[in-house]
Amino acid sequence: MIAGHIELEGALPTGSNLTPDLPKVSGVIKIEGTVYDDVRLEALSMSIFGGTNTKVASYTNGAWVNETSLPSGLVSFTAKDEDMSQKGHTVKYTAVIDTETLNASGYPVGKAQWITVGASDWKHNYVTSDTSVTGGSDAFTGGTSTSVTKAQTTSTTNTNCYQMDVVPYVTEIVTHLSSFYGTAHSVYARTAKGHYPCYEGEEIEFKGYNLGSGKAKVVIPGMAEDGTTLSASNKVTLTATSAGATGATSGVISVSVNGIPAMNNINSNNACGSYTSDKEGSSYTDDNYAHCYNRQPNGVNNNTLTDDLELDVWQFKNAAKPVNGGAERVTMKIRPTDGTPGFSYANSVLYFSMPGYNADTSDGDKKGANNKTINGQYASHIPFAENYGGFSHNSFTFDSNGFSYGAAMCTDTQNASSSAFFQFFSKETPMPFHWYNQNMNYANEANASRLDSSTMNVGTATSPNWQCNINRIQSISMDSSITGNLTYVYIAYYDAVAKQVRFRWGTVGANSDSIDGKKNNSESFETTRPDNAYGLNDAVDEKYTGYAQSGKSDGSCRPAAADSFVKYSNTNHDGIPIQVIAASGLSYSGTHNTIYNKMTHTAGQYVSLSILGKDTATPTACVFWYDGSKLMMAYNSSPTTSNSWTYKTVDTDGGLHVKSAVDSDGGIHLAYYTSNGGNLKYAYLSGVTAKPQIATVDANGAVGTKCTIDVAKDADGNQVPYITYQMIGGVYTYNAKIAYRTNFDPELKTLPNGADNKDMFTGDWEVSVIPTESSRLLNDDTINVGLWRDSNGMAKVFTSNTYWKSSDKWFTYTSSAYNSFGEVTEAAANGVTTYSNTMDVGNPSLIYGNNTANPIVGYGIESGAIEIAQKK
């Protein structure tokens, strides 16, 4: 098999330090030609790269016979008569040459190297590379010689000489992703745009031609400016960020040997030699890129790949390290005030964590009853609650002041009519978290409200029909908006017992630094009024719990000033402070209350919420959900005063795992999965009344579940959607991917697809596997993406020191003092013992980005930790 590469002289770019107008060859090449004599030829010879002219074949008994010893570099030689007649003797030959045998100063490369073919006729007259001989005594022996000047063979002039540059050439960079698809490494080891994703600290290998052994140099951004010499096996380690050094970063790389560059990033990607078939047309497509010899179509998911060399270097680190279990159902968002990522998750076995402040109760109040202002330390995640049975579905949001609001479903239960609650949390923990106990969800806590329970009576007061689902509240989605001095918090979710998509809202705080959120300073203990409260048991018992309904573990109430969620949504049906957007109806046996009947629009378990007009006087709530067959949208321009929703269908093909984002220009961006083909899809609406534009982003394999989306404006003013999602690769293995749009050509008539109807990448979206070292992701974990934006919606550089981990902080408690929130190293962050001494909980941390504007990706991994990734 001939394995090599040739750059034809007619398609070479100018400006390199190589010889102009000469072909560039690498590896094993094949040269074909003809030799003619007016009577009869006797022998043929060759000189390879300036070597001795050596006879390679003789004409014996009417046939060409090769010599037993061929010159160095000549792998094989064949000669065949093309014509033997009264017109003369014409021979066609084929020479296979291994260019790696060139050994100038120990390197298998060199400029302006000659290959010549000699011929001797029946009278022993012969010609070699630089002489013409007459009267020889034998083939290539004796005679009278005359010097001749070597002349290059051209398309119009044939000579016995061919000059070329012998150059290095890289056919592949091998990374740990190469093994993900054994027969076509580039399926996962290269992005849709052809980059090689890898992680800092990874050892990568260069494969190709004329690289030598320990001879090639590679210039990688962030590493040695004059290049790093590859090992004897042509490998190099991508240096990691360290104090005072950025280490390897993303970008175009170059390879050279003996100062002669590899052609990969110099050549023309669309060069195709003599291929000019009118039948195929003049423009290249996914089907005929194979004719371009500097492209590397894999025939599986990408036929637009070229031989260009560019690395995407990613950084990875732990953002949370739970103990006695793992982080599950992870949500990550970027804090708008400082660009730090925040995380909510079911923490280990008993806890719920989210971003917020640690309570400083140095006044001696261990229960936080007197805590009306924030005075603690902020963390990217900190335990906010502990309870029997732990927590499951959860989410959170930030307001534009950087304060956090979260919600989580506690999974404990006692019986059909007595169980744990869906709980809301605000800004700061109720007390130092090492004092937590397992009754906090039952007794409620400061800065929290119980919104619903895992049990509900779907019957009537006279014919009860209690139903229980410890995961009743699912697909929780939250957003916020500030009007005046009030923060409005909005929640949408799927109620798995009522079979409804529900929407709620509330206000938090008369001032941005207030925790209590009260309209007045009343300290009264009110337990039953519906005002400023959320419904607990729906309409059946019409019992409510508000910020005033909270108690210590001994059952007594704390002052109401410690609670936060203060206003319920527009009432629905019999005074239920919940807006129902869609309902599928109930199928339980027994009596059903009519308020749970099926509505025009059916519900589904995938829900997303976004607010248009954020921080204005008239925000619009937009709720998206999958109804079992299509992606639906409902919007309300007065969500706090009206339950009037306008409905529209976004896509009739897909909608599972839907997530939404709103850009700074008011555009709506959706990412979702379709089981019809197992694809990731994207929809864009310029406003709530606009017609959706839909694109398929990724279609190779099972891709698109567990997705999230964020959007930021680039330097050209384009709103760029970034989508992260899960890829199922192999048996029970799950990997993260990222996709973002790259083609914003104003001449486009429609939204470009990232993958065509043959599941091939188009190049209009960049799509990449995130090259984590982690063996696989948790099956039930979302792949989160977040960007930091300025006030104009532009992507903003994440603040950090040069060293990737240098700004991170890990917290613990070092004594029993009220405010002993101290720092430890990440290595020492092995858990904190709670007051009830039931089970340790993971250390809180404050995490930073890497000084780029690239999105941060966060997800739970098999070890139980939360890992974040960011491209350098």
N, C-alpha and C positions, 0 to 999 in steps of 0.2 A: 504494500500500500504506500502510495506517495503522499507524504504529509509535509506540506510546506506552504509558503505564501509568496505571491508575486504581485508587486505593484507595477502596473504597466506604465511606461514612460509617458504615454499620451494623456494620463489622467492624474498626474502628480501636481500637487500644489507647489507654489514657489515660496521662498523664504526660509527653507530649512538649511542646515549646514551640510547637506549632502550634495552630491554632484548633480548639477542640473541636467535634465533630459536623459537620465539613465534609469533603467528599471531598478527596482529595489527587491531583492530576493532574500528569502529566509527559509531555513529548513531544507527539505528535499524538493528539488525542482526538476522539471522535465524540459529538455530542449530538443526540438525537432528541426531537421534541415535536409537539404539535398546536396549531393556532390556530383559533378559532371566531368567526363573526359570525352574528347571527340573520338577516341578509339576504345580503350578499356582501362578501368581502374585496377590497381594492384593491391593497395592497402590504405587504411585510414588511421589517423592518429589524433590524439587530443592533448591539450595542455590546460590544466585546471588551475586557475587563479595564480598564474605565473610559474607553475611547476614545469618540469621537464616535458618536452614533447615526447609522447610515448605512443607506440603503435598499439592500437586497440582491436583491429580486425584485419584479416587478410582474405583476399579473394582466391579460393582454392577449389579446383575442380567444379567451377561454376556455381559456387556458393560462398557466402560470407561466413567466416569462422572467427570467433572472438579469441583474443589472446588469453592465456591462462592467468596472467597477472595484469590487472588494470591499474591505472594511475590513482594516486590518493584522491579521494573525493568522488571518483566515478563509481557509482553503485552498480550500474548495468549499462550495457551498450548493445544495440541491435542495428544491423544494416540489412536492407532488403532491396534487391534490384527493382527499379521502377520501369527501366527501359534498357534493353540490350539489343541494339540494332545497328544498321548501317549509319544511323544518325549519331551513334555514340553510346556511351554507357552512363546511365543516370541511376544513382543510388539514393534511397531515402534512409535516413538514420534517426534513431531516437536515443538520446543520452539522458540517464537519470543521475543527477548530481546531488550529493549531500553537501550543502554549503557550510555545515557546521565543522567540516574538516579544515577549513581555512584557519591557519594558526599564526596570525601576525601578532607578535609580541604576546603570545599566549591567549589571544582572544579569537573567537570564531566569527569575527566581523572585519570588514575593511571596505574602504571606498575605492571606486574605479577599478574593480577587479576584472581581469580578462579571462574569457574562455575561448579557446581557438580550436578549430578542427583542421587537421592537415590531410593531404591526399597525395598518393604516389601512383603514377601511371605505369603501364606495362614496360616502358623504357627506363623506369626508375627516376624519371623526372618527378620532383615533388615540391610541395609548398607546405610551410609550417606557419607558425604565428608571425614570424618577422623575417623570414627568408624565402627566396625562391631558388631552387636548385635544379641544375641540369646535369645530365651524365652521371647519375649516381650509380654505384656498384650494386646496390640493392635498395629495397624500399627504405627511405629515410636514412640512407647511408652513402657517404662519399659525395662526389660531384662538385661542381662549381656553384658557389652560392652568391646570391645577390640580395642585399638587404632591402626589405620593403617596409613601408609604414603601415602599422595596424590601422584598419579603418572599421568603424562601427557599422554593423548591419542595421539598415533602416527599412522602413516599409517600401521604399522605392529602390534601394541599392543593397544587393546581397553581397556580403563578404564572408570570409572564413573566420571572422572575429565577432564576439559579442561581449560588450563591456557592461558591467552592472555594479551597483553598490550592494554589498552583502551586509544585511542589517538584522538587528534583533526584532522579534515580533512576538507579542503575547497573545495566546489563543484563549486563555481563561485565567481568572483569579479564583482559586479554590478557597472557599470559606466554610464555616461549619454548616451553612445552609445548603451547600452543594449536595449533601447526602440526602436531602429531603425528597429529591426526585432523581432516582438513580440513573435513568437512561437519558435524562436531559437536565443537567445541573442548573441551567439558567431559569427553569420554571420558577424556582423560589429564591435562588441565589442572586438573581438580578431583578431590578425593579422594572416597571413598565417603560421607563425612560432609559434603561440599560445600566443604571448604577449598581454597584456591588455593596449591599448593606452588610455591615459588620460592627463589632463592638470594640471599644477601646480595650487594649490588652490582648486582643485576639491575634493569633499567629495565622497569617494568610500565606498562600503559596501561589507562585507565578508559574504557569505552564506556557510553553510556546517553543520558539525556535531561536537558535543562536544566542541563548542566554548564558551558556557556559555553566560552570559550577563555581559559585562564589565570585563571579566576575561582574554580574549585572548590578547596577545601582538603580534605586527607585527614589524619586523625590515625592514625598507625601506632605501636604500642607500641615504645618505645626511641628514637623520633625526636622531633621538636619537640612538646612537650605541647600547644601551641595550634594545631598543624596545619602542614602543609607545602603550599604552593600548587602546584597542578599546572601543568605547562608549557602553552604555547598548544595543544599537541596532546594535552593531558590525560594526560601521563606523569609518573612520578616514579621516582627511583632509590632503591632500598632501601639505606640507608647500611650500610657494612660495619663490623664491630667494629674498633676501633683503641684505642690506649693511652688509657685514661681514658674511653672511650665504648663502650657496648654495641652501638650501632647498631640497626637495625631488628630486632625480635624477633617471634616468632609471637603471634598473638592476633586478637581482633576489631578491625576498623578501622571508622572512620566517615568519611563524606563529607558536606560541606556547601557551600552556596553562599549568600553573603550572610547567614551565620548560620542559614540554614534547612537542616535535615538531610535527607539522602536517606532514603527510607523503608525501605531494605533490611533493616536490623536492628531496625526499629521495628514493622513490620507483622506481621500474623498469618499464619504460613505455611500454615495450613489454611483461610483465608478462601476462600469459593467462591461468593459472591453468592447467587443464587436457586437454585443447584443443590441439590435435595433429593430426588433420585430415589429412591423406595423400592426400585426395582429394583436399584440399585447398593449399597444399604445405607448405614448411617450412618458406618461406619468406612472410612477411605481405604486403598486398597491400591495395589500397584505399577501396577495397570491404570487406576485412576481418579484418580490424583493430578493428571492433566492438567486436571481441573476446578478445581484450586486455582490462582488467578491469580498467587500469589506463589511458586509452585514452577516449576522449570525442567527438567522431564523431558527427557532427550535421546533416549530411544527406542533406545539402543544398549546401554548398560551400567548406567544409573542413572536411574530415574524418580522418585527421592525427593529430588532436588536442590531446594534452595530458593534464594531470591535473597539470602540472608545473605552478608555479606562478612567473611571471616576468612582470614588468611594463615598459612601454615606456612613460616617462613623457615628455610632450611637453610644450614649452613656446610660448606665443602669445603676440604680441603688435602691435600697430598701427605704420606704417612707414610714412603714409601721411594722412592728414585730410583735404580734399578739403571742401570748403564752397560754398554755392549756387549751389549745385549739387554734383556729386560724381566723383571718379576716374574710368575711363572706358578704356578698351583695354590696360590693364596693361602689360608691359614687365619688367622683372627683370633680371639683370645679376650682377655678382660679379666683382668688380673692382680688377684687378690683383695685384695692388701695395700695397693695404692695407686691402683687404678682406671685404670692406664695400659693402653692396648691393646697386645697383643703380636702379632707376625706371624711365620708361617713361610711360606717360599716357595722355589721354585726360582729362584735369583738369577742373572740373566743367563745365561751359557753354562756356566760351570764350577762354580758355587757353590751351597751350601744355606745359607739364613739362618733363624734363629729367635730368639726372645727369650732373653736370658741375660746373663751377665757376661763382660766382656772380661778375659782372663787377664793378671794383673800378674806378670811373670816377672823382676822386678828383681833376683832372686838369681842371674841369669845363665843359668838353665836355659831355653833357647829351646824345648825340646820339652815342657815342662810336667811332667816326670817327678817333680819334687819338690813339685808344687803340690797340697796336700791340703786347703786351706781357700780359701774365696772371699775375694778381696781386690781385685777389679777393679771397674770401672764397669758398672752395669746399663744395657742398651739394649733398646728395644722390638723390635729386630731387629738381628742382627749375624751376619756369616758364621761358621758353625761348621765348614764343610768345603769342600774344593776337590778336584776330581778330574777326570781325563779323561772326557769325555762328559757331565759335569754330573749333575744330579739331576732327578727328575720328581715322582712321587707322594710326598707328605709330610704331616705333621701335627705337632701338639704339644699339650701340656697343662700347666697349672700345678698345683702342690699348694697347700694352704691357707696355706703359708708364703711363697708367691710365687715358688718355685723352678720352673724350666722343664725339661721333658723332651720331646724331639722324636725323630722318626724320618723317614728319607728313603730313597728308592730311587735308587741311582746307576745311570745308564743306559749306562755303558761296558761293552764286552765284547771279548774276544779271540777265543774260539772256543766251541764248544758246551759244553765242559766247563771253561772257564776264563773267568770274568767278574767283574763288580763286585758290590757287596753292598748289601743292605738294612741300614741302619746306625742305631743308636740313639745319642742324644746327651743329655748331662746337664749342666744348670746353667751351666757356664762353658766358654768356648772352651779348647782345649788349649794355646794359645799366642797371642800377639798375631797377629791374622789377616793382617797384611801380611807375615808370614813363611810363609804357606801355600805348598804345592806341589801338584802334580797327582797325587801318589801317596798322598794321605791316606786315601782309601777302601781302597786295597789294603793299606797298612801299618797300618790302623786309626789311632787317635790317643788321646790322653788323654781321659778323661771320655766314652768312647764304647765301643760294642760292635757287632760285626757280627752281625746276627741271621740273615741268610739271603743267598743269592746270586740273581742273575738267571738262573742255569742250575741245573737239577736233573736227576738221573737218575730217571726214572719207571719204569725197569725194575728189574732185580735186579743183584746184584754179579756174577753170572756172565753175565747177558744185559743189559748196560747199554743204556739208551735215553735219551740226553741230550736235553733240551729247553731252549730258551733264549727268554726274553722279557724285554727290557730294562725293560719296565713290568710285571714279574711281580707286584709287590706293589701293590695298588690299594685305593682307598677306605679309607685308613688312618684309624682313629678311636682316640683316646686319652683316658684319664681317670686319676684318681689318688685315693688315700685314705690317710690317715695313721692308723696304729694304734700306740700307744705312741710309740717314737722311730724307727719305720720308715715310710718312704714307699713305698707299693705303687703301682707304675705298671702300668696295664692297656692292652693293645693288641688291637684286633680289625681284621681286614682281609680282603680278598678276594685269594686266591692264584690268579692267572690261568693258571699252569702246572698246578698240582695241581687246579684247579677246586674250590677249597674256601673256606669261610668259616672263618677261624682265629682263635683267641683265645690270648693270651699274657699273662703277668704277671711282674713282678719287683720286688725291693725295692732301694731306693737309700738308702744312708747309715744309719749307726747314730745320727747326730745331724743335726739340720736344717741345720747349716752345713757339713756334711762333703761333700766331692766324691767321695772314694774309695769309699764305700759298702762297705768291707770289714768282715767280721766280726772280723778280727784284724789285726795289724800285719805279717803275713808279707809279705816282699818276694820270695818265690820266683817263678820263672818257670814256670808250669804251662801246658802246651799241649794236653793231651789229655783231662783229667778232665772228666766230664760235670757234676760238682758245681759249682754257681754258674756255670753256662754256658748258652748258647743253642746249639741245634743249627745247624750250618752247612750240611751236605749231606744232611740228613734221615737216614733209617734205613739207607740203602744203604751208606754208608761209616762211619756213626756217628762222624763227626769233629765236634768241638765247638770253639767258640771262646768264651772268657769274658773277664772283665776282665783276666786275665793274658796273654791272647794279643794283644799289640799290639806294634808295632815302629816304630822310626824309619824314615826313608826309606832308610837304609842297611841295613835288615833286622834290626838288633839290637833286642832287646826293651827296652822301658822298664819301670821298676819298676811292679809291679802296683797300687801305691797310686794311680796316676793314672787308673784305670778305674772304671766306676761300676755298670753293670747287673749284679747279682750273683746273682739266683736265677731258675731256670727254672720253668716251669709244671708242673702235674701231667703225668706221662708218658702218652703215648698209643701204642698199638700196640707197636712194637718199641723202646720207650724214647725215642720222639721227644718232646722237651720242648715239645709244642704240643698244644693242645686243638682238635680239629676239630669244628665245630658243624654244618656242612652240607657235602655233597659231591655234585657232579653226575656224577662218573665221567669217565674219560679216553676220548678218541677218536683218539689218535695211533696211527699204524701201529707195529708192533713190539710188544715185550714190555711188559706193564704189571705193576707190583708191586700185589698185591692190597690193599695198605693205601690205595690211591687209588681203590678201588671206590666206586660210587655209594652214598650213604646214603639213609635214609628221606626226609630233607629235603634238597632240592637247593640248591645255592649260587647266588649272584648277585653282580654287581659293585658293588651299592650296599649299604654296610654302615655301621652307626652303633653306638656303644657308650656307655652311661651307667652310672654306679655309684649304686645306691640305698644309703642308710645310709652316706654318705660320712663318713670320719673317725670311724667307730665300730668296735667290735671285730668286727662281723659284717656287712660290706658285701655287697651282692648285685650281681653283674654282670648287666647286661641288654644283649643284643645283638639288633639289628634288621637285617633285610636283605630285599631284594626277590629272590624266587626265580625270577623270570621271569613270574610270573602274579599273585602276591599278596605282601602285606607280612607277614613272619614275625617272631616274637619268640622268643628263648630266654633263660632266666634261670637263674642258679646262685647259690644262697645261700652256698655255700662254694667260691668259685672258686679258691682257693689250695690247697685240700686235696682237692677232688673234681672229677671231670670229668662229674658228673651234671647234665644240663641238662633243664629242663622247657620244652616247646614249646607255642606257641599261634599261631593265625592272628589278625592284627590287622585286616586289610582284604583282601577278595578283589578289590577294584578299585583297583589302584595300589600304589605303594611305591617307585617310582624316585626316586633322589636323596634317600633318607630321611635325616633328621637327628633326633636326640633330645636332650631336656633333662629334667632332674629338678628339681622345685621343692622349697622348704624344708619342705613338708608331705608329701613323699614321692610326689607325683603325677608321672606320666610324660607328657611332651608330645612329639608327633611331628609333623613337617612332611614332606610328600612330594608327589610329582607322579604324576598318572595320565595315561597317554597316551590313555585313553578320554575324549575331549573336551578334552584339554590343560589340565587344571585343577590348581590348588593345593589340596591337602587337608590336614586336620589331624585328629589323633586324640589323645584324652586317656584315660588309665587312672589311676584313683585308687590303684592298687597293682598288683603283678604278677599277682594272681589276678582282678582286676576285669575286667568286660566293657568293651571299648573303646567310647568314644563318638566318633563321626566326623562331621566337618563339611566341606563344600566352602567354601573361603575366597574364592577368586577364580576366575572361569570365563570371562572375556572375552578371547578371543584365546589364544595359546599362552603360558601363564603357569605358573610353579611349578618350573621346573628350577633346578639349582644353588642350592638353598635351604639355609638354616640356621635354627635356632630357639634362642631363649633365653627365660627366664621370670623374672619378679620380682613380688613382692607389692605391690599399690597401697595407698593410705591406708585403703581400706575392707576390706582383708584379702583381696582377690581376687588369685588367681595369674594374672597377665596374660601370655599367650604372645605373643611378638614373632617374626614370621617375615619374613625377607628372601629374595628370590628373583629370578630372571631373567624378563624379558618379552622376547619376540622381536617387534620392531616394525619391519616393513619388510625390505628386502633386506639381510641380513647385519648388521642393527643389533640391539644388545642393550642393554636398559635394566634398571636395578635398581628393584624395588618393595619396599615394606614393608607388612605387615598386622599388626594386633593387635586382639584382641577388646575390645569396648566394652560389650556388653550382658551384665550379670551379674544380671539380674532373678531374685530367688529363686523367683518363680512359674514360671519356665521349666521345662518338663517334659523337654526334650531340649537338647542342645548346639546353639546357634543357628548357622545357616549364614551365611557372609558373602555368598554369591551363591545365588540361587534356581535352579530348574530351567529358567529362561529366560535364564540367565547375567546376571541383573540383580543389582546390589548391594542388600542388604537394609538396610544401616545398622547391623547388629549387630556388624560388624567395621569398623574403619577400614582403608582400603586406599588406598595412595598410590604414585604414581611418585616416585622420588627424583630431584629436579630438577637433576641434575648438568649442568654445562656440557660435560663430556666427550662427544664425539660418539657413542661407543659403547664397550661393555665388551668385554673379551676373551671369545671364544666359550667357552673351556673354563675359565672362572673362576667360583668360588663367590662368592655374595653373602653375606658374613658379617655377623652381628649379635651385639652383646655389651652386657650390662648390668653395672653394678657394684651389688652387693647387700651389705647389712649382715648381721650374724649371724642376723637373723630372716628373711632372704630379701627384705627390703624394698628397692625400688629406691633407690639412693643417688646423691647428686649427685657427678658426676665432678669431681675436684679440678683446678682450673686458676686462672690469673689471669684477670682480666676480658678481656684481649686474647686472642683465639682462638689465636694462635701464640706468645704471649709466653713460655710455659713450655717450649716444645719445644727440644730440643737436637739438634745434628747433630755427629757425631764423625769424627775423622780421625787419622792419624799424622803428626806434624810432623818427626820425626827417627828415627834408628835405635835410640834408647834403648828399653829393654825395656818401659817403662810410659808411653810417650808418647802416651796416648790423649787428644788435645786436642779442643777445640770449634771449629767453624767455623759461619758463617752458612748458612742453607738455600741461599741463592743461590750460595755457594762450594762446596756439597757436590756436587762433580762427579766423584767417584770416588777410589779409593785404589789405588795400585800395590802388588801383592803382591811378596813376596820373590823368587819365581821369575820375576817380570817377564813372565808369560805373558799376562795380561789384567787390566785394572783391574776393581775390584769397587765397587759402590755403597757410600756412606757409611752406617754405622749411625746410628740416631736414637733419641731418647726422646720419645714423643708423648703429649700430654695431651688431655683432653676440654674441654668448653666451659662448665663450671659449671652444667650442668643434669643432671637424672636421665634425660634422653632417651637411648635406645640409640644406640650408635655403630655405623655400618655401614662395612665395609671391603671393598674389591674391587680387582682389577687393571684398569687402563684401557689403551686402545689405545696410548698413548704409552709404555707399559712401566712406569709408576709404579704404586704402590699409593695409591689415594685413599681417604680416610675422609670420611664425612658424618655430621653430627649436627644435629638440629633445635634451633633456638634457643628 
